[in-house]
Amino acid sequence: MDPLSVVFYIALPSAFASFLLEARRKGRATGLCAYTWGYFQGSSGLLLGTLTLLFSLSAAESNGINSTLAVVFVMGAAWATAGYYVIRRRRWAWVVHTIASFNPAWWMINYVYARNRWNEFVTPDKPTAPELSGTPSSETPSPLPATSGFRTRIRRWHWESWCCYGELPRFCSSCLSVPPIMTPAVK
């Protein structure tokens, strides 16, 4: 594959997807750090992994399976899986994807990038990311943020967005209504 085809088949679609995903994230999760590079990494890993899987299956069909082809298949599966979960902001996927790139320049760039966003990644102790999935989590945030720091903005955003799902009895700045489940009884 020549460098020009890599640009057309992987980099441009990944860049387009990353800007679309970032615009969607920006509309739902204000106060978080931008994640365009993360979306680009995940999209390119998903696309490259899928193309590698298809290539290895095609080569296996025509030439038979050998050890090199098995390694290429496993790498394609690792890239595609890690790429998908990088888009979903999983810590383990970011680490696997960065190491699997075999590019020391990307290792350094991704180290700095991930260090700035490490607390925003989804971990096993906080398995859902409501700002990305659109579903409320089981924990309820503090309703009265006192200061205007980063955590407070996140808490305030969670408070306002969860009320749209009928979880909390409060007006929401995005829908400007009281959820029907929580409407007070009229006397």
C-alpha positions in Angstrom: 0.0 0.0 0.0 1.6 3.3 -1.0 1.4 6.3 1.2 -1.1 8.1 -0.9 -3.6 5.3 -0.7 -3.2 5.3 3.1 -4.2 9.0 3.1 -7.3 8.3 1.0 -8.4 5.1 2.6 -7.6 5.6 6.2 -6.5 9.1 7.2 -9.2 11.2 5.4 -12.2 9.1 6.5 -10.8 8.9 10.0 -10.3 12.7 10.1 -13.8 13.2 8.8 -15.3 10.8 11.4 -13.3 12.3 14.2 -14.6 15.8 13.5 -18.1 14.5 13.3 -17.8 12.6 16.6 -16.2 15.6 18.3 -19.0 17.9 17.1 -21.6 15.5 18.5 -19.7 15.1 21.8 -19.4 18.9 22.1 -23.1 19.3 21.9 -23.7 16.8 24.6 -20.8 17.1 27.0 -19.6 20.6 27.7 -16.8 21.1 30.1 -14.7 18.1 28.9 -11.4 18.3 27.1 -11.6 18.1 23.4 -11.2 14.5 22.1 -10.6 15.0 18.4 -7.2 13.3 18.4 -8.7 10.4 20.4 -11.5 10.0 17.9 -9.0 10.1 15.0 -6.9 7.5 16.7 -9.9 5.2 17.3 -11.3 5.7 13.9 -8.0 5.0 12.2 -7.5 2.0 14.3 -10.9 0.7 13.7 -10.6 1.3 9.9 -7.1 -0.1 9.7 -7.9 -3.1 11.8 -11.0 -3.9 9.7 -9.0 -3.5 6.4 -6.3 -5.7 7.9 -8.8 -8.4 8.9 -10.4 -8.3 5.4 -6.9 -8.5 3.8 -5.8 -11.4 5.9 -9.1 -13.3 5.3 -8.8 -12.8 1.6 -5.1 -13.9 1.6 -6.0 -17.0 3.7 -8.7 -17.9 1.3 -6.4 -17.8 -1.7 -3.1 -18.9 -0.2 -4.0 -20.9 2.8 -3.2 -20.1 6.5 0.4 -19.6 7.6 2.0 -18.1 10.7 2.6 -14.7 9.2 -1.0 -14.4 8.2 -2.2 -15.5 11.6 -0.1 -12.7 13.2 -1.6 -10.2 10.7 -5.1 -11.4 11.6 -4.4 -11.0 15.3 -3.0 -7.5 14.9 -6.0 -6.5 12.8 -8.4 -7.8 15.4 -6.4 -6.0 18.1 -6.4 -2.7 16.2 -10.1 -2.9 15.3 -11.2 -3.8 18.9 -8.9 -1.2 20.5 -9.9 1.4 18.0 -13.6 0.9 18.7 -13.0 1.2 22.5 -10.7 4.2 22.1 -13.7 5.9 20.5 -15.7 4.9 23.6 -13.0 6.4 25.8 -11.7 3.2 27.5 -8.3 3.5 29.3 -7.2 0.0 28.5 -8.0 0.5 24.8 -6.0 3.7 24.7 -2.9 1.8 26.1 -3.4 -1.2 23.8 -3.9 1.0 20.7 -0.9 3.2 21.5 1.4 0.2 22.0 0.1 -1.7 19.0 0.9 1.3 16.7 4.6 0.4 17.0 5.4 4.1 16.5 7.6 5.8 19.1 6.5 9.2 18.0 2.8 8.3 18.5 3.7 6.8 21.9 5.1 10.2 23.1 2.2 12.2 21.6 -0.4 9.8 23.0 1.2 9.7 26.4 0.9 13.5 26.7 -2.6 13.5 25.2 -3.9 10.7 27.4 -2.2 12.2 30.5 -4.4 15.3 30.1 -7.6 13.2 29.7 -6.9 10.3 32.0 -9.6 11.1 34.5 -12.2 11.4 31.7 -11.6 7.9 30.4 -14.1 5.2 31.4 -12.8 2.6 33.9 -14.2 -0.5 35.5 -15.2 1.4 38.6 -17.2 3.9 36.5 -18.4 1.6 33.6 -20.7 4.1 31.8 -20.0 7.5 30.3 -23.4 9.3 30.2 -21.9 12.1 28.2 -21.1 9.7 25.4 -23.7 7.0 25.6 -26.7 9.2 26.3 -27.9 7.0 29.2 -27.8 8.1 32.8 -25.5 6.3 35.2 -26.7 4.7 38.5 -24.9 7.3 40.7 -26.5 10.6 41.3 -24.2 13.7 41.3 -24.3 16.4 43.9 -27.2 18.7 43.2 -25.6 21.9 44.5 -22.2 22.6 43.0 -20.4 25.3 45.1 -17.4 26.3 43.0 -16.7 26.8 39.3 -13.9 24.3 38.8 -13.7 21.6 36.2 -15.3 18.9 38.4 -18.2 21.3 39.2 -18.9 22.0 35.5 -19.0 18.2 34.9 -21.3 17.8 38.0 -23.6 20.6 36.8 -23.7 19.1 33.3 -24.6 15.7 34.7 -27.3 17.2 36.9 -28.9 19.1 34.1 -28.7 16.2 31.6 -30.0 13.5 33.9 -33.1 15.5 34.7 -34.1 15.1 31.0 -34.4 11.3 31.7 -36.8 11.7 34.6 -34.1 10.9 37.2 -34.1 14.1 39.2 -36.9 16.7 40.0 -35.3 19.8 38.5 -35.8 22.0 35.5 -33.3 21.4 32.7 -31.6 24.1 30.7 -31.7 22.0 27.5 -35.4 20.9 27.6 -36.8 23.6 29.9 -39.4 21.4 31.4 -40.1 19.3 34.5 -39.8 15.5 33.6 -43.3 14.0 33.6 -42.3 11.3 36.2 -41.3 14.0 38.6 -44.0 16.6 38.1 -45.5 17.7 41.5 -49.1 16.8 42.2 -51.4 19.8 41.7 -53.6 20.6 44.8 
